[in-house]
Amino acid sequence: MSQLSSSQEKALRKFRQRVSDISDDDHELLRWLRARNFDVDKSEAMIRNHVTIREKYDLDHVLDWTPPEVLRLYQPGRFFGEDTDGNPVFYDVSGGIDMKGLMKSARESDIIKVILQNGEKTRSILKIQSDKHGKRIDLVTVVMDLEGLSLQRHFWKRGLDLYLELIRLTESNYPEQLKVCYVVNGPRILSLLYGLCKPFIADETKKKIHFLGREWKDVLRKVIHPDQLPSHYGGDAMGIDGDPACGICLGGTVPEKYFLANAGHLSKDGADCRRATISAGHKLDVNVEVTDPESTLRWEFRTEQNDIAFALMFKSQRTGSSSEDGEFLLAKEKKECDLIPEKGQYLCSQTGIYTLRFDNTSSWIKSKKIFFYYDLSK
């Protein structure tokens, strides 16, 4: 706190008052302020958006959530050990990720949830390290391993879009937690990849990224004690049964046995399945009349290509016939569902008209072909 300028202390006091309903921990508040260069308005918008994300993904309980097996086994990276200052070390093995395989085997929402779960694990580990060393430890050292990164494997548009979205989510929900990032095993295409990622990385974060050359293991041994550094990365530490990676998941190609059985297909393809083509700039409303309260509305849909936005709306029959008169029960959200169909359900506590909205208004050029079905049951 003593290192703050008078203007920064003023901003902290103002920010503390603005978000008193969220946190009164000055160390925590300073993370958000620093992420937005002590602009109180931008910092408040950032932390309140984080609250929305916490509610959407139930982050207060996400550490109790068990991800699908394929993500546990093939989502690369893990914490291991600490650096010479006591900061925990995370090994981000982005070069080993099989994004296409993961996206064929798990829902995009689960992949995102794993990244957010890692953010919550980081907070927990920082507290453990603080208690262990008797001082506040707020930052993480990252070793980013890009071995295996290639144009063919990683520069697939859908996978790259998701990867960039994961970077954005991390930056906007867990800011100012990075002490330093050491990039190792960088391939020739590294400059291209970094150029794509730079717009999503905060300026202060960019200053903490160090690209290491061939002697990177010597550098790591200087900042991480050898007994805390896995043998795989040039240290002396070995895991269970002599594992040189010390339990760090290195990724790898996802076996086809994990591909979801209905990848690219609805579970009720056939007579029950409907199809429609939604022109660019248009939307399709599917109205479902519910006459029995406590009915459950279930739906499933996929696109032939590209994404589609989806929303669920409701209006009582007294409000008129226009769906525009209804209220949003599920806000409009883009769904990437050409590989894995999107499923959902809603308990209809009121009688009236429930509207499944497929929205292509954000597209100026492309029509979207969709396949969908729904059912209503008690």
KAQUIWO-V388034 format. One record per backbone hydrogen bond with DSSP energy under -0.5 kcal/mol. CO is the residue of the C=O (numbers start at 1). NH is the residue of the N-H. E is the energy in kcal/mol with one decimal. If there is no record, write none. Layout:
co/nh/e
CO/NH/E
CO/NH/E
//
This chain:
co/nh/e
1/4/-1.8
5/9/-2.5
6/10/-1.9
7/11/-2.1
8/12/-2.4
9/13/-2.2
10/14/-2.2
11/15/-2.7
12/16/-2.8
13/17/-1.7
14/18/-2.1
15/19/-2.2
17/20/-1.0
19/22/-2.3
19/23/-2.1
24/26/-0.8
25/29/-2.7
26/30/-2.3
27/31/-0.9
28/31/-0.6
28/32/-1.0
29/33/-2.0
30/34/-2.9
31/35/-1.7
32/36/-0.8
33/36/-0.9
33/38/-3.6
34/37/-1.5
36/39/-1.9
38/40/-0.9
39/43/-2.5
40/44/-2.5
41/45/-2.2
42/46/-2.0
43/47/-2.5
44/48/-2.3
45/49/-1.8
46/50/-1.6
47/51/-1.6
48/52/-1.7
49/53/-2.1
50/54/-2.6
51/55/-2.0
52/56/-2.5
53/57/-2.4
54/59/-2.2
55/58/-0.7
58/61/-1.8
59/62/-0.5
61/64/-1.7
62/65/-1.2
65/67/-0.6
68/71/-0.9
68/72/-1.7
69/73/-2.1
70/74/-2.0
71/75/-1.5
74/76/-1.0
78/91/-2.8
81/89/-1.7
83/86/-1.9
87/83/-2.8
88/141/-2.5
89/80/-2.5
90/92/-0.8
90/143/-2.6
91/78/-1.4
91/93/-0.9
92/94/-1.2
92/145/-2.3
93/96/-1.5
94/97/-1.3
96/252/-3.0
97/99/-0.8
98/102/-2.5
99/103/-2.6
100/104/-1.4
101/105/-0.7
102/105/-0.7
102/106/-1.8
104/260/-2.0
107/110/-0.8
107/111/-1.9
108/112/-2.5
109/113/-2.0
110/114/-2.1
111/115/-1.5
112/116/-2.1
113/117/-2.6
114/118/-2.2
115/119/-1.5
116/120/-1.9
117/121/-2.4
118/122/-2.3
119/123/-1.6
120/124/-1.9
121/125/-2.9
122/126/-2.5
123/127/-1.6
124/128/-2.0
125/129/-2.6
126/130/-2.1
127/131/-2.4
128/132/-2.3
129/133/-2.2
130/134/-1.1
130/135/-1.3
136/138/-0.5
140/179/-3.1
140/180/-0.9
141/90/-2.8
142/144/-0.6
142/182/-3.0
143/92/-2.1
143/145/-0.7
144/146/-0.6
144/184/-3.0
145/95/-2.3
146/149/-2.2
150/154/-2.4
150/155/-0.6
151/155/-1.5
154/156/-0.7
156/160/-3.3
157/161/-2.8
158/162/-2.0
159/163/-2.6
160/164/-2.5
161/165/-1.9
162/166/-2.3
163/167/-1.8
164/168/-2.3
165/169/-2.6
166/170/-2.1
167/171/-2.6
168/172/-2.3
169/173/-1.4
170/174/-2.2
174/177/-0.5
177/140/-3.0
177/179/-0.5
180/142/-2.8
181/183/-0.6
181/210/-3.2
182/144/-2.7
182/184/-0.6
183/212/-2.5
184/146/-2.5
187/190/-1.7
188/191/-0.6
189/193/-2.1
190/194/-3.1
191/195/-1.9
192/196/-1.5
193/197/-1.9
194/198/-2.3
197/200/-2.1
198/201/-1.7
202/206/-2.1
203/207/-1.3
205/208/-1.5
206/209/-1.3
208/181/-2.7
208/210/-0.5
210/183/-3.0
210/212/-0.7
213/216/-1.2
215/218/-0.8
215/219/-1.4
216/220/-2.4
217/221/-1.9
218/222/-0.8
219/222/-0.8
219/223/-1.2
220/224/-2.3
223/84/-2.4
225/228/-2.9
225/229/-0.5
226/229/-1.0
226/236/-2.7
226/237/-1.1
228/230/-0.5
229/237/-2.1
230/233/-1.7
230/235/-2.3
231/234/-2.0
237/231/-2.5
239/242/-1.4
240/243/-1.0
242/244/-0.6
243/239/-3.3
243/246/-1.4
244/232/-2.8
245/248/-1.8
249/77/-2.6
255/258/-1.9
256/259/-1.5
260/263/-2.1
262/265/-2.8
266/269/-1.4
270/273/-1.1
274/372/-2.7
276/278/-0.5
276/370/-3.1
277/279/-0.6
278/368/-2.4
279/282/-1.9
282/360/-2.3
284/286/-0.5
284/358/-2.9
285/287/-0.6
286/356/-2.8
288/354/-2.9
289/291/-0.6
290/352/-2.1
291/293/-0.6
292/295/-0.9
295/297/-0.5
295/348/-3.2
296/298/-0.6
296/377/-2.1
297/346/-2.2
298/375/-2.1
299/344/-2.0
300/373/-2.1
301/342/-3.0
302/371/-2.7
306/337/-0.5
308/335/-2.5
309/359/-2.8
310/333/-1.9
311/357/-2.9
312/329/-2.7
312/330/-2.0
313/355/-2.7
314/327/-2.9
315/353/-3.0
316/319/-2.0
317/320/-0.7
322/325/-1.7
323/326/-1.7
327/314/-2.2
327/329/-0.6
330/312/-1.6
333/310/-2.1
335/308/-1.8
335/337/-1.0
337/303/-0.9
339/264/-1.8
342/301/-2.2
344/299/-2.4
346/297/-2.8
346/348/-0.7
347/349/-1.1
348/294/-2.1
348/295/-0.9
352/290/-3.1
352/354/-0.6
353/315/-2.0
354/288/-3.0
354/356/-0.5
355/313/-2.4
355/357/-0.7
356/286/-2.6
356/358/-0.6
357/311/-1.8
357/359/-0.6
358/284/-2.9
358/360/-0.6
359/309/-1.9
360/281/-2.1
360/363/-1.3
363/281/-0.6
368/278/-3.1
368/370/-0.6
369/304/-2.5
370/276/-2.1
371/302/-2.2
372/274/-3.7
373/300/-2.0
375/298/-2.7
377/296/-3.8
//
